[in-house]
Amino acid sequence: MCTLITGGRKLESLVGVTAHELAHTWFQFLLATHEGKHAWMDEGFAEYIGELAMDEVKKKKRANPFSGQYRGYRFLATSGQEASQGTHADRFATNRASGLAAYHKGCVFMAQLGYVIGDENLRKTIKQYFKEWSFKHPTPNDFIRVAEKVSDMELDWYLMDWTQTTNTIDYGIIDVARTNGATTVSLERIGLMPMPIDLLVTYADGSEELFYIPLQMMRGEKQNSDPDIKRTILNDWAWAYPSYSFEIPGSKKVKKLIIDPSQLMADINLKNNTWHLE
């Protein structure tokens, strides 16, 4: 192929778009998906690989290399102009809605999948996807089946909600109460799209603990990504229930709670994801 890159831009922008175009060697050329039907599998996946490449080349070491992609997605999701990623390329009402769905939301699909199944499983999935589907014109269903085999989790819900609807993710902390020697934490699901939940607790003595709430329909749990922090696995949260409560036993005083400290879950309202002791 021949790639023509516009000039008159800053060096970092030039390097970034070069990384993106190089990623197209895999997405879409070797993994030849249908651009009209599934542009997000090419542009979004290339954005994902390009962001990781930029972190490596520029030695940025960002906590979340995809934060800009998440901002673009949140703009789209709250704009009132979003159409599902399953919309054919020439059916979008605006070029902006088409571009944000393909590039930003497509990248978030991949990054957020790492939140769902774990980064190690995501890396294995990408490699296995190439091994099984290069030169074979894969569809979204083919990709998610590879992720299911690698992670041993059910993921059809993730593919459906994220790519075939405009349902959004929005979780919040309702209440934190100290009663009978334990702290009761109450959460709510506001958005229609369900997700597993990572909840980081910081105690008054400075120690931390991660509470993991599996999503029942996943039929599985991801591994602890940070072995230095104690993780407690709680009971599953069934998608149909809008609220969930659990107890933190013991005498430690809870100072702070934060839903998804990695910020890899594309919650559209981050204001209700944190609670501080007043």
Backbone torsions as a table, in degrees:
resi	resn	phi	psi	omega
1	MET	NA	167.0	173.9
2	CYS	-126.3	128.3	179.0
3	THR	-109.9	126.9	176.5
4	LEU	-105.2	119.9	-177.8
5	ILE	-112.9	129.3	-178.1
6	THR	-64.7	144.5	178.1
7	GLY	-91.5	-165.4	177.9
8	GLY	67.0	29.3	180.0
9	ARG	-124.6	166.0	179.2
10	LYS	-69.0	156.5	-176.2
11	LEU	-57.9	-44.9	-178.0
12	GLU	-62.2	-38.1	177.3
13	SER	-66.3	-38.8	178.5
14	LEU	-65.0	-43.3	178.5
15	VAL	-65.7	-40.2	-178.7
16	GLY	-63.1	-46.5	-179.2
17	VAL	-69.7	-30.0	175.4
18	THR	-65.4	-43.1	177.2
19	ALA	-60.5	-41.8	179.0
20	HIS	-61.7	-46.9	-177.9
21	GLU	-67.0	-35.5	176.1
22	LEU	-64.6	-35.4	178.5
23	ALA	-64.6	-24.0	176.8
24	HIS	-66.7	-13.3	173.5
25	THR	-56.2	-36.5	177.7
26	TRP	-92.9	-48.4	-178.2
27	PHE	-115.4	85.3	48.9
28	GLN	-127.3	-4.0	-167.4
29	PHE	-72.8	-47.5	178.3
30	LEU	-86.2	-30.1	175.5
31	LEU	-110.8	83.8	-165.2
32	ALA	-84.7	85.5	176.4
33	THR	-83.2	167.8	-178.1
34	HIS	-81.2	109.8	-175.9
35	GLU	-61.9	-36.3	-179.1
36	GLY	-67.7	-36.6	-177.3
37	LYS	-91.8	-35.2	-171.5
38	HIS	-134.9	52.9	-179.0
39	ALA	-58.1	-31.4	-178.1
40	TRP	-64.4	-25.9	178.8
41	MET	-72.0	-22.6	177.4
42	ASP	-95.3	-59.9	-176.5
43	GLU	-65.7	-42.2	-179.1
44	GLY	-67.8	-43.3	179.8
45	PHE	-67.7	-37.1	176.8
46	ALA	-65.9	-38.2	175.4
47	GLU	-62.2	-41.6	-179.9
48	TYR	-60.3	-50.6	-179.5
49	ILE	-66.4	-38.0	179.8
50	GLY	-63.1	-40.2	178.2
51	GLU	-63.8	-41.3	177.7
52	LEU	-65.0	-39.6	178.6
53	ALA	-63.3	-42.3	179.2
54	MET	-63.2	-38.8	177.3
55	ASP	-61.2	-38.1	-178.7
56	GLU	-74.1	-48.2	-175.8
57	VAL	-67.9	-44.5	-177.7
58	LYS	-88.6	-2.6	179.1
59	LYS	52.4	46.6	-178.2
60	LYS	-78.8	-38.5	-178.6
61	LYS	52.9	47.1	178.8
62	ARG	-69.5	142.0	178.4
63	ALA	-59.5	-40.7	175.5
64	ASN	-131.9	96.6	-178.0
65	PRO	-62.0	-13.3	-173.2
66	PHE	-105.6	14.9	-174.4
67	SER	-59.2	-37.6	178.1
68	GLY	-65.6	-36.2	177.3
69	GLN	-65.7	-38.4	178.5
70	TYR	-66.7	-38.2	177.5
71	ARG	-63.0	-41.7	177.8
72	GLY	-62.7	-41.9	178.3
73	TYR	-64.4	-44.8	-178.1
74	ARG	-62.3	-36.8	175.7
75	PHE	-60.0	-46.1	179.7
76	LEU	-62.2	-47.1	-174.3
77	ALA	-65.2	-25.1	-178.1
78	THR	-107.1	7.5	-175.4
79	SER	-84.5	-18.6	-174.3
80	GLY	79.0	6.0	-178.1
81	GLN	-115.9	6.0	-174.6
82	GLU	-74.2	137.1	168.4
83	ALA	-117.1	154.2	-176.4
84	SER	-64.2	155.5	178.7
85	GLN	-66.5	-15.8	176.4
86	GLY	-77.3	-3.0	177.5
87	THR	-69.8	134.8	177.6
88	HIS	-62.9	147.1	-172.5
89	ALA	-53.9	-35.8	-177.7
90	ASP	-91.9	12.8	178.4
91	ARG	-106.0	-3.6	178.5
92	PHE	-70.5	144.6	-177.8
93	ALA	-73.1	-32.2	-178.9
94	THR	-136.3	155.5	176.1
95	ASN	-64.8	-36.3	-179.6
96	ARG	-62.2	-45.2	179.6
97	ALA	-62.8	-39.0	177.9
98	SER	-64.9	-47.0	-177.9
99	GLY	-65.4	-43.9	179.9
100	LEU	-65.3	-36.9	178.7
101	ALA	-66.5	-41.3	-177.2
102	ALA	-76.1	-50.9	-173.2
103	TYR	-81.8	-60.6	-173.0
104	HIS	-74.4	-54.0	-179.1
105	LYS	-66.2	-32.0	176.7
106	GLY	-65.7	-40.8	176.7
107	CYS	-65.7	-43.1	179.7
108	VAL	-63.1	-35.9	175.8
109	PHE	-51.5	-46.9	-177.1
110	MET	-72.5	-48.0	-178.9
111	ALA	-61.9	-41.6	-179.3
112	GLN	-70.1	-29.6	174.7
113	LEU	-60.4	-34.6	174.8
114	GLY	-62.9	-35.0	174.7
115	TYR	-64.9	-38.2	-175.9
116	VAL	-73.9	-47.9	-173.1
117	ILE	-106.8	-8.3	-178.1
118	GLY	98.5	144.9	-175.7
119	ASP	-62.3	-39.2	-179.4
120	GLU	-63.1	-44.2	177.6
121	ASN	-65.4	-33.5	178.1
122	LEU	-66.1	-44.4	178.4
123	ARG	-60.7	-42.1	177.9
124	LYS	-64.3	-38.1	-180.0
125	THR	-62.4	-46.3	-178.4
126	ILE	-61.1	-42.6	179.7
127	LYS	-68.5	-40.6	179.8
128	GLN	-69.1	-35.6	176.4
129	TYR	-58.2	-45.6	177.6
130	PHE	-63.8	-44.0	-177.4
131	LYS	-61.6	-41.0	-175.3
132	GLU	-85.2	-28.6	-167.1
133	TRP	-123.6	5.2	176.8
134	SER	-62.7	136.0	-179.8
135	PHE	67.4	18.1	-175.0
136	LYS	-122.8	9.7	176.0
137	HIS	55.6	62.6	-177.9
138	PRO	-71.2	157.2	176.0
139	THR	-109.2	170.7	176.3
140	PRO	-54.5	-38.8	-179.3
141	ASN	-63.0	-36.6	178.7
142	ASP	-64.7	-40.3	179.7
143	PHE	-65.4	-46.5	-175.0
144	ILE	-69.4	-27.8	176.6
145	ARG	-68.1	-35.5	174.9
146	VAL	-63.1	-45.2	178.8
147	ALA	-60.9	-36.9	178.4
148	GLU	-66.4	-42.3	-179.5
149	LYS	-66.2	-39.1	-179.5
150	VAL	-69.3	-44.9	-173.5
151	SER	-89.1	-16.7	-174.6
152	ASP	59.2	40.7	177.1
153	MET	-129.0	156.8	172.8
154	GLU	-87.0	126.8	-173.2
155	LEU	-129.5	9.3	179.9
156	ASP	-62.3	-32.5	177.4
157	TRP	-60.7	-39.1	-178.4
158	TYR	-67.4	-46.7	179.0
159	LEU	-61.5	-44.7	-176.1
160	MET	-65.8	-54.0	-175.7
161	ASP	-63.7	-41.3	-173.6
162	TRP	-76.0	-38.5	-171.7
163	THR	-104.7	-20.7	-175.5
164	GLN	-109.5	-3.3	177.8
165	THR	-135.4	176.0	171.6
166	THR	-111.9	23.2	175.6
167	ASN	-58.5	144.5	-178.7
168	THR	-116.0	163.1	178.8
169	ILE	-101.9	127.8	176.3
170	ASP	-154.9	107.7	175.4
171	TYR	-115.2	151.3	179.6
172	GLY	-145.7	159.1	175.9
173	ILE	-93.7	117.4	-177.1
174	ILE	-82.7	-49.3	-170.8
175	ASP	-157.9	148.8	173.4
176	VAL	-132.3	117.6	-174.6
177	ALA	-132.1	139.5	178.2
178	ARG	-100.9	113.2	-179.9
179	THR	-144.3	139.6	173.9
180	ASN	51.7	43.3	175.2
181	GLY	75.1	15.0	179.3
182	ALA	-143.7	158.9	176.9
183	THR	-104.4	123.1	178.9
184	THR	-99.2	125.6	-179.3
185	VAL	-111.4	129.4	179.0
186	SER	-117.8	128.8	-179.2
187	LEU	-119.1	161.1	175.6
188	GLU	-136.7	146.7	171.1
189	ARG	-101.6	115.8	-177.6
190	ILE	-97.8	-44.1	177.8
191	GLY	-74.9	163.3	-177.3
192	LEU	-80.1	-22.8	-177.1
193	MET	-86.0	124.1	-179.7
194	PRO	-84.6	156.5	177.6
195	MET	-150.7	155.6	166.7
196	PRO	-70.4	156.5	-173.8
197	ILE	-123.1	128.6	166.0
198	ASP	-98.4	125.3	179.5
199	LEU	-125.5	114.2	-179.4
200	LEU	-93.1	126.6	178.8
201	VAL	-109.1	128.1	173.0
202	THR	-110.0	124.9	-178.5
203	TYR	-91.5	165.8	-177.0
204	ALA	-62.1	-26.7	179.3
205	ASP	-83.1	3.1	177.8
206	GLY	93.7	-10.9	179.2
207	SER	-75.6	160.3	-177.6
208	GLU	-129.6	152.4	175.8
209	GLU	-145.7	138.6	179.4
210	LEU	-104.0	129.4	176.0
211	PHE	-109.0	129.1	-176.9
212	TYR	-113.8	123.9	179.1
213	ILE	-109.7	103.6	179.6
214	PRO	-66.9	149.2	172.5
215	LEU	-85.5	124.2	-172.2
216	GLN	-54.9	-41.4	-174.8
217	MET	-71.7	-9.1	175.5
218	MET	-74.6	-27.5	-177.6
219	ARG	57.2	36.5	179.6
220	GLY	-176.8	175.0	-177.8
221	GLU	-136.5	141.0	176.2
222	LYS	-80.4	159.4	178.6
223	GLN	-74.8	156.9	177.0
224	ASN	-69.7	120.0	-177.0
225	SER	-79.5	-15.2	-179.1
226	ASP	-132.4	91.6	-177.9
227	PRO	-65.4	-12.8	178.6
228	ASP	-75.7	-15.4	178.8
229	ILE	-110.6	129.2	177.3
230	LYS	-60.8	134.3	178.1
231	ARG	-122.1	131.9	176.7
232	THR	-111.9	125.2	179.0
233	ILE	-91.8	123.1	-178.0
234	LEU	-96.8	179.1	177.5
235	ASN	-65.6	151.6	178.2
236	ASP	-57.4	151.2	172.6
237	TRP	-108.2	111.7	178.1
238	ALA	-71.5	137.3	-172.7
239	TRP	-60.3	-29.4	-174.1
240	ALA	-73.7	-16.2	-177.0
241	TYR	-93.6	124.3	-177.6
242	PRO	-79.0	-12.7	-178.2
243	SER	-130.7	159.0	-176.3
244	TYR	-154.1	135.0	177.8
245	SER	-131.8	149.0	175.2
246	PHE	-151.6	163.7	-178.8
247	GLU	-109.9	140.4	170.6
248	ILE	-103.8	105.7	-176.7
249	PRO	-74.8	163.6	175.1
250	GLY	105.3	173.6	-173.8
251	SER	-93.1	-5.7	-178.5
252	LYS	-64.4	137.1	177.7
253	LYS	-87.2	130.4	178.8
254	VAL	-80.5	126.1	-179.4
255	LYS	-99.6	-35.5	-175.2
256	LYS	-152.9	144.5	173.5
257	LEU	-128.4	141.0	174.7
258	ILE	-142.8	127.1	174.9
259	ILE	-78.6	127.7	177.0
260	ASP	55.5	74.2	178.4
261	PRO	-62.7	-22.0	178.7
262	SER	-74.2	-21.4	-175.4
263	GLN	56.6	32.6	174.7
264	LEU	-94.8	-8.2	172.0
265	MET	-88.1	127.0	-171.2
266	ALA	-82.4	55.5	176.0
267	ASP	-65.2	129.5	-174.5
268	ILE	-82.1	-10.4	179.3
269	ASN	-134.7	98.6	-176.2
270	LEU	-81.8	-9.7	-175.7
271	LYS	-65.8	-30.4	-178.7
272	ASN	-98.5	16.2	-178.2
273	ASN	-94.3	-5.6	-176.4
274	THR	-127.5	140.1	176.0
275	TRP	-129.6	133.9	177.3
276	HIS	-119.6	144.4	174.2
277	LEU	-70.5	125.6	-178.7
278	GLU	-86.7	NA	NA
